[in-house]
């Protein structure tokens, strides 16, 4: 399959201003690599799925309550490429699903995969996804949460080379809750692109994570939350750590419709430069048409606190160790949102492994 990158949006478009579109064609052209034998699963019950090059590996998978079916594409530039056979999770009213773990293994070239998650009223589900290998992994996910449904997702991007592009579209009913945490701690480039619609009263969305970049790597998020109902809450908390000549870009937007009174929207974007040759781009955005809201945003980029670093050194800690501890605390601010202890510890271990190599 030939990658038609030329029909992707130009970086002159505001939503794509920091997108590393050239990396997609480079990732798609990577030579085939072996899938490897590691399963990358955490010690959790429930379904376990392995997709190698975007295709389900039946021998290494246990579908549990997940089905494989045809899924329609998005009209998004990247999501549209992922139409076809993918995985689906549907949970009935008041049911609690066991955790679902999905491992995506890129084996060179490009692979595309759609997914859908539909939770009925009061249903609960947990998803853990892991990206490994090398190549272009392109994903589209559609999420539909009925009233009071709760979905917790944790996504770790530890792919060694290439690019991971994620397009996600979610709608939340009254009182529904969506909590999603990302960790970009591999060497691949990435783009996390999402549109979240709060369509029911008192719904809650928390969407964020940590992007760790080194060498000439580029990672970015472009997330937009739209409030269309009364009393909704949204929190976007992102942390970026950039080293060498790498670039991390965080763009987070909140739209509040005229009738979405009593909305509470918060954005916290913070970047940490480990080298002055690195770049962190931040763009918080608020579009508010209601008059009874509580919305705020904060965006800061800086270096390690020199005073804290000196204090730790004066107490006998070597400089690399002191820097690692301060950086870990910075990243933990985002990863601490993961409620499942097993998942949180795994993500923290991935971040620690990145820090050990970077500092």
Short mmCIF file of the C-alpha atoms (twelve columns), coordinates in Angstrom:
data_MODEL
# 
_entry.id   MODEL 
# 
loop_
_atom_site.group_PDB 
_atom_site.id 
_atom_site.type_symbol 
_atom_site.label_atom_id 
_atom_site.label_alt_id 
_atom_site.label_comp_id 
_atom_site.label_asym_id 
_atom_site.label_seq_id 
_atom_site.Cartn_x 
_atom_site.Cartn_y 
_atom_site.Cartn_z 
_atom_site.pdbx_PDB_model_num 
ATOM 1   C CA . UNK A 1   0.000   0.000   0.000  1 
ATOM 2   C CA . UNK A 2   1.371   3.420   -0.963 1 
ATOM 3   C CA . UNK A 3   1.183   6.138   1.651  1 
ATOM 4   C CA . UNK A 4   -0.498  9.220   0.187  1 
ATOM 5   C CA . UNK A 5   0.900   11.747  2.633  1 
ATOM 6   C CA . UNK A 6   0.454   14.589  0.151  1 
ATOM 7   C CA . UNK A 7   -3.298  14.745  0.793  1 
ATOM 8   C CA . UNK A 8   -2.788  15.380  4.512  1 
ATOM 9   C CA . UNK A 9   -3.408  18.896  5.840  1 
ATOM 10  C CA . UNK A 10  -0.656  21.427  5.484  1 
ATOM 11  C CA . UNK A 11  1.224   22.595  8.549  1 
ATOM 12  C CA . UNK A 12  -0.117  26.039  7.596  1 
ATOM 13  C CA . UNK A 13  -3.483  24.869  9.003  1 
ATOM 14  C CA . UNK A 14  -3.679  25.968  12.633 1 
ATOM 15  C CA . UNK A 15  -4.623  22.534  13.992 1 
ATOM 16  C CA . UNK A 16  -1.601  21.028  12.240 1 
ATOM 17  C CA . UNK A 17  0.932   23.802  12.794 1 
ATOM 18  C CA . UNK A 18  3.330   21.592  14.783 1 
ATOM 19  C CA . UNK A 19  2.525   18.272  13.117 1 
ATOM 20  C CA . UNK A 20  5.522   16.335  11.832 1 
ATOM 21  C CA . UNK A 21  3.751   15.071  8.713  1 
ATOM 22  C CA . UNK A 22  6.996   14.232  6.961  1 
ATOM 23  C CA . UNK A 23  7.683   11.650  9.648  1 
ATOM 24  C CA . UNK A 24  4.639   9.654   8.512  1 
ATOM 25  C CA . UNK A 25  6.090   8.870   5.095  1 
ATOM 26  C CA . UNK A 26  9.471   8.101   6.649  1 
ATOM 27  C CA . UNK A 27  7.827   5.727   9.147  1 
ATOM 28  C CA . UNK A 28  5.765   4.037   6.445  1 
ATOM 29  C CA . UNK A 29  8.927   3.393   4.469  1 
ATOM 30  C CA . UNK A 30  10.700  1.585   7.289  1 
ATOM 31  C CA . UNK A 31  11.882  -1.887  6.335  1 
ATOM 32  C CA . UNK A 32  10.074  -4.910  7.816  1 
ATOM 33  C CA . UNK A 33  11.180  -5.930  11.292 1 
ATOM 34  C CA . UNK A 34  10.462  -9.011  13.401 1 
ATOM 35  C CA . UNK A 35  7.457   -8.827  15.711 1 
ATOM 36  C CA . UNK A 36  9.336   -10.160 18.744 1 
ATOM 37  C CA . UNK A 37  8.143   -12.617 21.340 1 
ATOM 38  C CA . UNK A 38  7.466   -10.369 24.353 1 
ATOM 39  C CA . UNK A 39  3.767   -9.976  25.171 1 
ATOM 40  C CA . UNK A 40  4.044   -6.605  27.005 1 
ATOM 41  C CA . UNK A 41  0.959   -7.401  29.081 1 
ATOM 42  C CA . UNK A 42  0.512   -6.273  32.673 1 
ATOM 43  C CA . UNK A 43  -0.577  -8.549  35.508 1 
ATOM 44  C CA . UNK A 44  -4.297  -7.889  35.086 1 
ATOM 45  C CA . UNK A 45  -7.310  -10.140 34.491 1 
ATOM 46  C CA . UNK A 46  -9.451  -9.846  31.385 1 
ATOM 47  C CA . UNK A 47  -9.083  -9.879  27.624 1 
ATOM 48  C CA . UNK A 48  -5.677  -9.657  25.960 1 
ATOM 49  C CA . UNK A 49  -5.314  -8.746  22.301 1 
ATOM 50  C CA . UNK A 50  -2.172  -8.555  20.181 1 
ATOM 51  C CA . UNK A 51  -2.263  -6.778  16.817 1 
ATOM 52  C CA . UNK A 52  0.812   -7.315  14.653 1 
ATOM 53  C CA . UNK A 53  0.959   -4.854  11.803 1 
ATOM 54  C CA . UNK A 54  -2.682  -3.976  12.503 1 
ATOM 55  C CA . UNK A 55  -3.852  -7.607  12.219 1 
ATOM 56  C CA . UNK A 56  -5.077  -9.667  15.176 1 
ATOM 57  C CA . UNK A 57  -2.680  -12.425 16.228 1 
ATOM 58  C CA . UNK A 58  -5.198  -15.121 17.202 1 
ATOM 59  C CA . UNK A 59  -2.606  -17.390 18.772 1 
ATOM 60  C CA . UNK A 60  -1.481  -14.721 21.248 1 
ATOM 61  C CA . UNK A 61  -4.897  -13.194 21.934 1 
ATOM 62  C CA . UNK A 62  -7.816  -13.875 24.256 1 
ATOM 63  C CA . UNK A 63  -10.755 -11.771 23.101 1 
ATOM 64  C CA . UNK A 64  -12.916 -12.132 26.191 1 
ATOM 65  C CA . UNK A 65  -15.821 -9.759  25.600 1 
ATOM 66  C CA . UNK A 66  -14.147 -7.962  22.699 1 
ATOM 67  C CA . UNK A 67  -15.365 -8.552  19.149 1 
ATOM 68  C CA . UNK A 68  -13.693 -8.102  15.768 1 
ATOM 69  C CA . UNK A 69  -15.953 -6.364  13.265 1 
ATOM 70  C CA . UNK A 70  -16.157 -3.799  10.482 1 
ATOM 71  C CA . UNK A 71  -15.941 -0.234  11.791 1 
ATOM 72  C CA . UNK A 72  -16.652 2.919   9.840  1 
ATOM 73  C CA . UNK A 73  -14.041 5.609   9.484  1 
ATOM 74  C CA . UNK A 74  -13.931 9.161   10.665 1 
ATOM 75  C CA . UNK A 75  -13.873 12.154  8.314  1 
ATOM 76  C CA . UNK A 76  -10.614 13.160  9.991  1 
ATOM 77  C CA . UNK A 77  -7.556  13.197  7.731  1 
ATOM 78  C CA . UNK A 78  -5.814  10.391  9.629  1 
ATOM 79  C CA . UNK A 79  -8.846  8.643   11.098 1 
ATOM 80  C CA . UNK A 80  -10.307 8.177   7.619  1 
ATOM 81  C CA . UNK A 81  -7.411  5.844   6.759  1 
ATOM 82  C CA . UNK A 82  -8.348  3.415   9.512  1 
ATOM 83  C CA . UNK A 83  -11.726 2.181   8.226  1 
ATOM 84  C CA . UNK A 84  -12.282 -1.561  8.027  1 
ATOM 85  C CA . UNK A 85  -11.986 -4.470  10.416 1 
ATOM 86  C CA . UNK A 86  -11.121 -3.507  13.971 1 
ATOM 87  C CA . UNK A 87  -11.904 -4.250  17.599 1 
ATOM 88  C CA . UNK A 88  -15.036 -3.323  19.489 1 
ATOM 89  C CA . UNK A 89  -16.011 -3.379  23.155 1 
ATOM 90  C CA . UNK A 90  -19.652 -3.082  24.147 1 
ATOM 91  C CA . UNK A 91  -20.691 -3.257  27.778 1 
ATOM 92  C CA . UNK A 92  -24.308 -3.675  28.843 1 
ATOM 93  C CA . UNK A 93  -26.206 -1.548  31.340 1 
ATOM 94  C CA . UNK A 94  -24.790 -1.656  34.889 1 
ATOM 95  C CA . UNK A 95  -22.171 -4.235  33.889 1 
ATOM 96  C CA . UNK A 96  -18.530 -3.988  34.962 1 
ATOM 97  C CA . UNK A 97  -16.091 -5.346  32.385 1 
ATOM 98  C CA . UNK A 98  -12.736 -6.885  33.242 1 
ATOM 99  C CA . UNK A 99  -9.767  -4.812  32.050 1 
ATOM 100 C CA . UNK A 100 -8.951  -5.105  28.350 1 
ATOM 101 C CA . UNK A 101 -5.283  -5.002  27.338 1 
ATOM 102 C CA . UNK A 102 -4.278  -4.347  23.747 1 
ATOM 103 C CA . UNK A 103 -0.723  -4.493  22.406 1 
ATOM 104 C CA . UNK A 104 -0.013  -2.934  19.009 1 
ATOM 105 C CA . UNK A 105 3.159   -4.278  17.381 1 
ATOM 106 C CA . UNK A 106 4.473   -2.349  14.376 1 
ATOM 107 C CA . UNK A 107 6.626   -4.424  12.032 1 
ATOM 108 C CA . UNK A 108 7.790   -1.826  9.517  1 
ATOM 109 C CA . UNK A 109 5.744   -0.048  6.864  1 
ATOM 110 C CA . UNK A 110 2.313   1.243   7.804  1 
ATOM 111 C CA . UNK A 111 -0.642  -0.279  9.623  1 
ATOM 112 C CA . UNK A 112 -4.095  1.116   10.323 1 
ATOM 113 C CA . UNK A 113 -6.736  -0.075  12.777 1 
ATOM 114 C CA . UNK A 114 -10.114 1.289   13.941 1 
ATOM 115 C CA . UNK A 115 -11.832 0.618   17.264 1 
ATOM 116 C CA . UNK A 116 -15.068 1.443   19.003 1 
ATOM 117 C CA . UNK A 117 -16.079 1.440   22.658 1 
ATOM 118 C CA . UNK A 118 -19.764 1.676   23.589 1 
ATOM 119 C CA . UNK A 119 -20.802 1.654   27.245 1 
ATOM 120 C CA . UNK A 120 -24.479 1.488   28.169 1 
ATOM 121 C CA . UNK A 121 -25.959 3.301   31.157 1 
ATOM 122 C CA . UNK A 122 -23.955 2.800   34.389 1 
ATOM 123 C CA . UNK A 123 -21.473 0.455   32.663 1 
ATOM 124 C CA . UNK A 124 -17.791 0.451   33.654 1 
ATOM 125 C CA . UNK A 125 -14.729 -0.509  31.590 1 
ATOM 126 C CA . UNK A 126 -10.954 -0.168  31.672 1 
ATOM 127 C CA . UNK A 127 -8.597  -0.243  28.645 1 
ATOM 128 C CA . UNK A 128 -4.795  -0.431  28.631 1 
ATOM 129 C CA . UNK A 129 -2.984  -0.042  25.289 1 
ATOM 130 C CA . UNK A 130 0.705   -0.420  24.472 1 
ATOM 131 C CA . UNK A 131 2.550   0.510   21.256 1 
ATOM 132 C CA . UNK A 132 5.850   -1.205  20.426 1 
ATOM 133 C CA . UNK A 133 7.950   -2.026  17.351 1 
ATOM 134 C CA . UNK A 134 8.823   0.178   14.371 1 
ATOM 135 C CA . UNK A 135 6.769   1.668   11.537 1 
ATOM 136 C CA . UNK A 136 3.706   3.882   11.169 1 
ATOM 137 C CA . UNK A 137 0.889   2.844   13.527 1 
ATOM 138 C CA . UNK A 138 -2.279  4.787   12.724 1 
ATOM 139 C CA . UNK A 139 -5.381  4.375   14.873 1 
ATOM 140 C CA . UNK A 140 -8.942  5.693   14.999 1 
ATOM 141 C CA . UNK A 141 -11.165 5.189   18.048 1 
ATOM 142 C CA . UNK A 142 -14.783 6.136   18.575 1 
ATOM 143 C CA . UNK A 143 -16.124 6.193   22.154 1 
ATOM 144 C CA . UNK A 144 -19.791 6.473   23.174 1 
ATOM 145 C CA . UNK A 145 -20.637 6.692   26.869 1 
ATOM 146 C CA . UNK A 146 -24.272 6.582   27.942 1 
ATOM 147 C CA . UNK A 147 -25.569 8.168   31.148 1 
ATOM 148 C CA . UNK A 148 -23.331 7.523   34.179 1 
ATOM 149 C CA . UNK A 149 -21.025 5.181   32.253 1 
ATOM 150 C CA . UNK A 150 -17.356 5.216   33.250 1 
ATOM 151 C CA . UNK A 151 -14.357 4.507   31.053 1 
ATOM 152 C CA . UNK A 152 -10.739 4.558   32.204 1 
ATOM 153 C CA . UNK A 153 -7.985  4.340   29.586 1 
ATOM 154 C CA . UNK A 154 -4.218  4.274   29.812 1 
ATOM 155 C CA . UNK A 155 -2.092  4.412   26.656 1 
ATOM 156 C CA . UNK A 156 1.680   3.973   26.626 1 
ATOM 157 C CA . UNK A 157 3.646   4.700   23.473 1 
ATOM 158 C CA . UNK A 158 7.008   2.987   23.793 1 
ATOM 159 C CA . UNK A 159 7.500   2.234   20.098 1 
ATOM 160 C CA . UNK A 160 11.198  2.181   19.233 1 
ATOM 161 C CA . UNK A 161 11.034  3.849   15.809 1 
ATOM 162 C CA . UNK A 162 8.614   5.336   13.309 1 
ATOM 163 C CA . UNK A 163 5.414   7.175   14.178 1 
ATOM 164 C CA . UNK A 164 2.200   6.637   16.145 1 
ATOM 165 C CA . UNK A 165 -0.866  8.683   15.163 1 
ATOM 166 C CA . UNK A 166 -4.050  8.453   17.232 1 
ATOM 167 C CA . UNK A 167 -7.377  10.017  16.330 1 
ATOM 168 C CA . UNK A 168 -10.061 9.731   19.011 1 
ATOM 169 C CA . UNK A 169 -13.660 10.929  18.996 1 
ATOM 170 C CA . UNK A 170 -15.761 10.604  22.155 1 
ATOM 171 C CA . UNK A 171 -19.275 11.595  23.237 1 
ATOM 172 C CA . UNK A 172 -20.347 11.629  26.885 1 
ATOM 173 C CA . UNK A 173 -23.909 11.345  28.161 1 
ATOM 174 C CA . UNK A 174 -25.292 12.747  31.410 1 
ATOM 175 C CA . UNK A 175 -23.055 11.995  34.372 1 
ATOM 176 C CA . UNK A 176 -20.646 9.929   32.276 1 
ATOM 177 C CA . UNK A 177 -16.920 9.884   33.057 1 
ATOM 178 C CA . UNK A 178 -13.951 9.494   30.724 1 
ATOM 179 C CA . UNK A 179 -10.417 9.450   32.162 1 
ATOM 180 C CA . UNK A 180 -7.572  8.920   29.683 1 
ATOM 181 C CA . UNK A 181 -3.836  9.112   30.395 1 
ATOM 182 C CA . UNK A 182 -1.064  8.893   27.790 1 
ATOM 183 C CA . UNK A 183 2.658   8.304   28.135 1 
ATOM 184 C CA . UNK A 184 4.983   8.882   25.197 1 
ATOM 185 C CA . UNK A 185 8.269   7.315   26.324 1 
ATOM 186 C CA . UNK A 186 9.598   5.606   23.206 1 
ATOM 187 C CA . UNK A 187 11.783  6.884   20.381 1 
ATOM 188 C CA . UNK A 188 8.980   7.148   17.804 1 
ATOM 189 C CA . UNK A 189 7.282   10.385  16.857 1 
ATOM 190 C CA . UNK A 190 3.626   10.738  17.794 1 
ATOM 191 C CA . UNK A 191 0.450   12.779  17.349 1 
ATOM 192 C CA . UNK A 192 -2.463  12.435  19.777 1 
ATOM 193 C CA . UNK A 193 -5.494  14.025  18.141 1 
ATOM 194 C CA . UNK A 194 -8.864  14.052  19.911 1 
ATOM 195 C CA . UNK A 195 -12.333 15.590  19.835 1 
ATOM 196 C CA . UNK A 196 -14.366 15.073  23.014 1 
ATOM 197 C CA . UNK A 197 -18.010 16.097  23.207 1 
ATOM 198 C CA . UNK A 198 -19.678 16.592  26.592 1 
ATOM 199 C CA . UNK A 199 -23.289 16.228  25.516 1 
ATOM 200 C CA . UNK A 200 -24.998 15.276  28.787 1 
ATOM 201 C CA . UNK A 201 -25.375 17.310  31.968 1 
ATOM 202 C CA . UNK A 202 -22.732 16.858  34.682 1 
ATOM 203 C CA . UNK A 203 -20.436 14.701  32.540 1 
ATOM 204 C CA . UNK A 204 -16.725 14.563  33.355 1 
ATOM 205 C CA . UNK A 205 -13.706 14.259  31.050 1 
ATOM 206 C CA . UNK A 206 -10.063 14.117  32.093 1 
ATOM 207 C CA . UNK A 207 -7.576  13.843  29.257 1 
ATOM 208 C CA . UNK A 208 -3.823  14.230  29.476 1 
ATOM 209 C CA . UNK A 209 -0.464  12.634  30.107 1 
ATOM 210 C CA . UNK A 210 3.264   13.044  29.606 1 
ATOM 211 C CA . UNK A 211 5.350   13.259  26.433 1 
ATOM 212 C CA . UNK A 212 9.090   12.586  26.783 1 
ATOM 213 C CA . UNK A 213 11.254  13.470  23.785 1 
ATOM 214 C CA . UNK A 214 14.977  13.161  22.959 1 
ATOM 215 C CA . UNK A 215 17.377  13.390  19.991 1 
ATOM 216 C CA . UNK A 216 15.408  14.943  17.100 1 
ATOM 217 C CA . UNK A 217 12.114  13.296  18.031 1 
ATOM 218 C CA . UNK A 218 8.803   15.159  17.811 1 
ATOM 219 C CA . UNK A 219 5.668   14.378  19.815 1 
ATOM 220 C CA . UNK A 220 2.470   16.379  20.056 1 
ATOM 221 C CA . UNK A 221 -1.092  16.436  21.274 1 
ATOM 222 C CA . UNK A 222 -4.003  18.338  19.734 1 
ATOM 223 C CA . UNK A 223 -7.074  17.907  21.914 1 
ATOM 224 C CA . UNK A 224 -10.376 19.775  21.786 1 
ATOM 225 C CA . UNK A 225 -13.147 19.390  24.370 1 
ATOM 226 C CA . UNK A 226 -16.580 20.816  23.558 1 
ATOM 227 C CA . UNK A 227 -19.141 21.445  26.310 1 
ATOM 228 C CA . UNK A 228 -22.751 21.366  25.109 1 
ATOM 229 C CA . UNK A 229 -24.517 20.608  28.396 1 
ATOM 230 C CA . UNK A 230 -24.976 22.079  31.866 1 
ATOM 231 C CA . UNK A 231 -22.562 21.417  34.710 1 
ATOM 232 C CA . UNK A 232 -19.916 19.528  32.760 1 
ATOM 233 C CA . UNK A 233 -16.298 19.284  33.882 1 
ATOM 234 C CA . UNK A 234 -13.158 18.825  31.808 1 
ATOM 235 C CA . UNK A 235 -9.532  18.693  32.881 1 
ATOM 236 C CA . UNK A 236 -6.578  18.576  30.508 1 
ATOM 237 C CA . UNK A 237 -3.281  18.095  32.293 1 
ATOM 238 C CA . UNK A 238 -0.217  17.597  30.081 1 
ATOM 239 C CA . UNK A 239 3.473   17.471  30.914 1 
ATOM 240 C CA . UNK A 240 6.297   17.543  28.345 1 
ATOM 241 C CA . UNK A 241 9.998   16.874  28.867 1 
ATOM 242 C CA . UNK A 242 12.340  17.669  25.964 1 
ATOM 243 C CA . UNK A 243 16.034  16.869  25.595 1 
ATOM 244 C CA . UNK A 244 18.708  17.360  22.889 1 
ATOM 245 C CA . UNK A 245 17.113  18.903  19.772 1 
ATOM 246 C CA . UNK A 246 13.700  17.298  20.221 1 
ATOM 247 C CA . UNK A 247 10.301  19.012  20.174 1 
ATOM 248 C CA . UNK A 248 7.184   18.450  22.264 1 
ATOM 249 C CA . UNK A 249 4.013   20.370  21.391 1 
ATOM 250 C CA . UNK A 250 0.859   20.594  23.489 1 
ATOM 251 C CA . UNK A 251 -2.323  22.162  22.121 1 
ATOM 252 C CA . UNK A 252 -5.427  21.914  24.316 1 
ATOM 253 C CA . UNK A 253 -8.703  23.669  23.586 1 
ATOM 254 C CA . UNK A 254 -12.012 24.006  25.414 1 
ATOM 255 C CA . UNK A 255 -15.225 25.183  23.755 1 
ATOM 256 C CA . UNK A 256 -18.225 26.136  25.886 1 
ATOM 257 C CA . UNK A 257 -21.522 26.481  24.045 1 
ATOM 258 C CA . UNK A 258 -24.023 29.177  24.948 1 
ATOM 259 C CA . UNK A 259 -26.314 26.800  26.857 1 
ATOM 260 C CA . UNK A 260 -23.513 24.979  28.698 1 
ATOM 261 C CA . UNK A 261 -23.861 26.973  31.899 1 
ATOM 262 C CA . UNK A 262 -21.927 26.056  35.068 1 
ATOM 263 C CA . UNK A 263 -19.161 24.440  33.058 1 
ATOM 264 C CA . UNK A 264 -15.865 23.845  34.874 1 
ATOM 265 C CA . UNK A 265 -12.982 23.596  32.405 1 
ATOM 266 C CA . UNK A 266 -9.305  23.476  33.339 1 
ATOM 267 C CA . UNK A 267 -6.110  23.211  31.296 1 
ATOM 268 C CA . UNK A 268 -2.631  22.760  32.724 1 
ATOM 269 C CA . UNK A 269 0.200   22.623  30.184 1 
ATOM 270 C CA . UNK A 270 3.778   22.537  31.473 1 
ATOM 271 C CA . UNK A 271 7.059   21.901  29.693 1 
ATOM 272 C CA . UNK A 272 10.508  21.071  31.038 1 
ATOM 273 C CA . UNK A 273 13.642  21.660  28.954 1 
ATOM 274 C CA . UNK A 274 16.568  19.410  29.814 1 
ATOM 275 C CA . UNK A 275 18.669  21.136  27.131 1 
ATOM 276 C CA . UNK A 276 18.335  24.655  25.744 1 
ATOM 277 C CA . UNK A 277 18.500  23.239  22.233 1 
ATOM 278 C CA . UNK A 278 15.168  21.458  22.824 1 
ATOM 279 C CA . UNK A 279 11.746  22.996  22.156 1 
ATOM 280 C CA . UNK A 280 8.406   22.845  23.940 1 
ATOM 281 C CA . UNK A 281 5.405   24.498  22.271 1 
ATOM 282 C CA . UNK A 282 2.288   25.193  24.344 1 
ATOM 283 C CA . UNK A 283 -1.089  26.446  23.183 1 
ATOM 284 C CA . UNK A 284 -4.004  26.533  25.634 1 
ATOM 285 C CA . UNK A 285 -7.237  27.838  24.133 1 
ATOM 286 C CA . UNK A 286 -10.636 28.797  25.541 1 
ATOM 287 C CA . UNK A 287 -13.755 29.632  23.499 1 
ATOM 288 C CA . UNK A 288 -16.560 30.539  25.895 1 
ATOM 289 C CA . UNK A 289 -20.058 31.581  24.860 1 
ATOM 290 C CA . UNK A 290 -21.830 30.918  28.193 1 
ATOM 291 C CA . UNK A 291 -21.741 33.485  30.999 1 
ATOM 292 C CA . UNK A 292 -21.857 31.268  34.116 1 
ATOM 293 C CA . UNK A 293 -18.687 29.189  33.859 1 
ATOM 294 C CA . UNK A 294 -15.478 28.472  35.706 1 
ATOM 295 C CA . UNK A 295 -12.689 28.013  33.170 1 
ATOM 296 C CA . UNK A 296 -8.953  28.495  33.595 1 
ATOM 297 C CA . UNK A 297 -5.714  27.604  31.882 1 
ATOM 298 C CA . UNK A 298 -2.036  27.704  32.690 1 
ATOM 299 C CA . UNK A 299 1.012   27.238  30.461 1 
ATOM 300 C CA . UNK A 300 4.660   27.371  31.526 1 
ATOM 301 C CA . UNK A 301 7.997   26.215  30.094 1 
ATOM 302 C CA . UNK A 302 11.192  26.160  32.118 1 
ATOM 303 C CA . UNK A 303 14.305  24.306  33.171 1 
ATOM 304 C CA . UNK A 304 15.044  22.273  36.280 1 
ATOM 305 C CA . UNK A 305 14.885  24.379  39.424 1 
ATOM 306 C CA . UNK A 306 18.502  25.412  40.030 1 
ATOM 307 C CA . UNK A 307 17.946  25.965  43.752 1 
ATOM 308 C CA . UNK A 308 16.354  22.541  44.248 1 
ATOM 309 C CA . UNK A 309 19.095  20.927  42.177 1 
ATOM 310 C CA . UNK A 310 21.808  22.633  44.248 1 
ATOM 311 C CA . UNK A 311 20.122  21.631  47.501 1 
ATOM 312 C CA . UNK A 312 19.998  17.970  46.489 1 
ATOM 313 C CA . UNK A 313 23.630  18.067  45.330 1 
ATOM 314 C CA . UNK A 314 24.666  19.622  48.639 1 
ATOM 315 C CA . UNK A 315 23.096  16.626  50.378 1 
ATOM 316 C CA . UNK A 316 25.345  14.246  48.471 1 
ATOM 317 C CA . UNK A 317 23.177  13.293  45.488 1 
ATOM 318 C CA . UNK A 318 25.075  13.100  42.173 1 
ATOM 319 C CA . UNK A 319 23.860  15.596  39.593 1 
ATOM 320 C CA . UNK A 320 22.253  12.995  37.265 1 
ATOM 321 C CA . UNK A 321 20.386  11.422  40.178 1 
ATOM 322 C CA . UNK A 322 19.168  14.763  41.461 1 
ATOM 323 C CA . UNK A 323 18.022  15.771  37.987 1 
ATOM 324 C CA . UNK A 324 16.248  12.435  37.552 1 
ATOM 325 C CA . UNK A 325 14.344  12.828  40.828 1 
ATOM 326 C CA . UNK A 326 13.179  16.333  39.979 1 
ATOM 327 C CA . UNK A 327 12.142  15.286  36.481 1 
ATOM 328 C CA . UNK A 328 10.322  12.217  37.791 1 
ATOM 329 C CA . UNK A 329 8.305   14.391  40.165 1 
ATOM 330 C CA . UNK A 330 7.389   16.635  37.242 1 
ATOM 331 C CA . UNK A 331 6.157   13.677  35.152 1 
ATOM 332 C CA . UNK A 332 4.423   11.972  38.089 1 
ATOM 333 C CA . UNK A 333 2.021   14.890  38.230 1 
ATOM 334 C CA . UNK A 334 0.386   13.497  35.077 1 
ATOM 335 C CA . UNK A 335 0.809   9.760   35.623 1 
ATOM 336 C CA . UNK A 336 -0.552  9.957   39.155 1 
ATOM 337 C CA . UNK A 337 -4.014  10.305  37.623 1 
ATOM 338 C CA . UNK A 338 -4.031  6.583   36.738 1 
ATOM 339 C CA . UNK A 339 -6.242  4.944   39.365 1 
ATOM 340 C CA . UNK A 340 -5.182  1.314   38.839 1 
ATOM 341 C CA . UNK A 341 -2.013  0.775   40.867 1 
ATOM 342 C CA . UNK A 342 -0.624  -1.968  38.605 1 
ATOM 343 C CA . UNK A 343 -1.060  0.199   35.515 1 
ATOM 344 C CA . UNK A 344 0.298   3.312   37.214 1 
ATOM 345 C CA . UNK A 345 3.426   1.508   38.397 1 
ATOM 346 C CA . UNK A 346 4.063   0.155   34.892 1 
ATOM 347 C CA . UNK A 347 3.785   3.627   33.386 1 
ATOM 348 C CA . UNK A 348 6.064   5.057   36.047 1 
ATOM 349 C CA . UNK A 349 8.600   2.311   35.306 1 
ATOM 350 C CA . UNK A 350 8.508   3.259   31.605 1 
ATOM 351 C CA . UNK A 351 9.109   6.894   32.523 1 
ATOM 352 C CA . UNK A 352 11.954  5.908   34.852 1 
ATOM 353 C CA . UNK A 353 13.565  3.851   32.070 1 
ATOM 354 C CA . UNK A 354 13.403  6.865   29.746 1 
ATOM 355 C CA . UNK A 355 14.924  9.110   32.405 1 
ATOM 356 C CA . UNK A 356 17.722  6.621   33.081 1 
ATOM 357 C CA . UNK A 357 18.743  6.881   29.439 1 
ATOM 358 C CA . UNK A 358 18.238  10.621  29.144 1 
ATOM 359 C CA . UNK A 359 20.015  11.861  32.277 1 
# 
